[in-house]
Amino acid sequence: MACPFFLPTEEFTEWAWHARPRLPLGDAWKGFCTAPGHQGETPTPEMLKQWCNFGYAKKCPWMPSEREADKNSFSIARDRDGMVLIYYVREIDHTPGEHGTLQYDLEQGRWLKPHPDAVLQKQAECYLASYQKRKETPVRPNHPSS
């Protein structure tokens, strides 16, 4: 459930937590804002923790009042036969809006049909990278949901 205006660029490894939260993009990310009037601005660490990585950021001072979504969310629909299928949903006022699937070909190392919104596409790429990392090194070894 990342902010629809958050363009992640690198992992936010400095974010320390007592108990690892379930993060919408799998891991915490740094990046920049694409909201009108704030394009290219770098959010503070607190903004990243409160809003960018979690979405529904109505209290974020950079969130425009007119928008098509409050958050983007992702989930793995299928991972087999060298293909990863990711569901995405854009929500506004807690109501599903645009939704669909994105397919990644593991053998070719490419998206079969990237999403036209560069921010949503980049978020999906970060979600996939976090998913693949967790498959290799689970957060909780020998636990299927890590």
N, C-alpha and C positions, 0 to 999 in steps of 0.2 A: 504494500500500500504506500508506495512512494509518492511524493509530491509530483504532480504532472509537469511541473516547471523545473524539476531538479535534473540536471544532466550530470550523472556520476562520471568521474574520471579515474579515480584510484581508491584503493581500500583505505578506510579510516582506521588504521591500526592503533592509533594513540587512544582510541576510545576504550577506556577501562570500565568494566562493569563487574558487579558482585556476582550476579547470575546473568548469563548470556540471554538477552531477549530474543524472541523470534522476530527476525527482521524481514521486512517485505522483499528486499533484494538479496536475501540470504546472508549477507555480511553488511557491515557498516561501510558507507562510501563517503568520500569527499567529492566535491565537484563544484559546479557553478549554477547560477540561476539563469533561467531563460524567460522569466516573467517580464511582461512589458514594463519598460522603465528600469529594469534591473538586469538586462541581458549582459551576461559575462561577469556579473559581480560574484564574488566569493562569499558564501555564507560563513558566519562565525561558527566556531565549534558548537556553541549552544544552539544555534539555528539548525545545524546538521542533526543534532541529537533530538531536538524537540519537533522539528517539522519536516525537513528535507527527506530524511530517511523513513518517515512514517506517514506522510500524507495527511489529509484532513487538517491542513494548516491554516484554518480560517483566521487564527490570531497572528499569523506571520505578517509582519508589516509590508512584505513584498508581494503578498498574494493579491492578484487583481480581483475586483468585485465581479467583473464579467469574465466567466471562464466556462469551458466545456466539461471540465472534470475537476474533482477535488483530490482524486488519488488514482494511481494505477496499481493494479495488483496482478500477480503472476502465480502460476502453479504448473507443475509438471503433469502433463496429461498422459504421456507415454514416453518410455525410453527403452527401445528395443530395435533390433535389426539395424543398428547403426544410425537410427533417427531419433531425435528428441523433439517431442511435440509440446509446446508451451501454450497454455491458455492465458489470455490476458483479458482484463476487464477494466474499463474506465468508469469510475463512479462519480456521481454528482448528487449531493444531499442524500447520501446513503442509498442511492438507487442506481442499479446497473445501467450503464449506457452502452457505448460502443464496446464490443467484445469480439473475440476471434481467436485464431490460433496462429502460431509462428512455428515453422519447422526448420530444424537445424540438422544438416547432414554431417554426422561425425566423420565419416570416411573422407568426404570432400572438404571438410572444415569450412563450411559456408552455410548461410541462411538460404533456403530455397526461394523464399519471397519475403524480403525485408518489409517491415512496416514503413509506410511513407512518413510518419512522424519520427524525426530523428531522435527526439528525447525518449519516446516510448521504445524505440528500437534499441537505443543504448542501454536503457534500463533492463530490457530483456537480455541483452548480451551480458550485463553484469549479473543478473539472476542466474543465467546459464553457467557462467564462470564460477559462481559461488556453489551452485549445485554440483558441478563436476569436481570441485575441490573437496566438498563434503563426501562425495562418493569415494575419493581416494584416501582422505584422512577424516574419518567421522569426528564430529565434535565429542560424541560419547562413544568410544570404541565398543563394538559388539552390540550396539543398540540400533535397531532398524530405522528409527525415526530421526536420527541425527543428520 
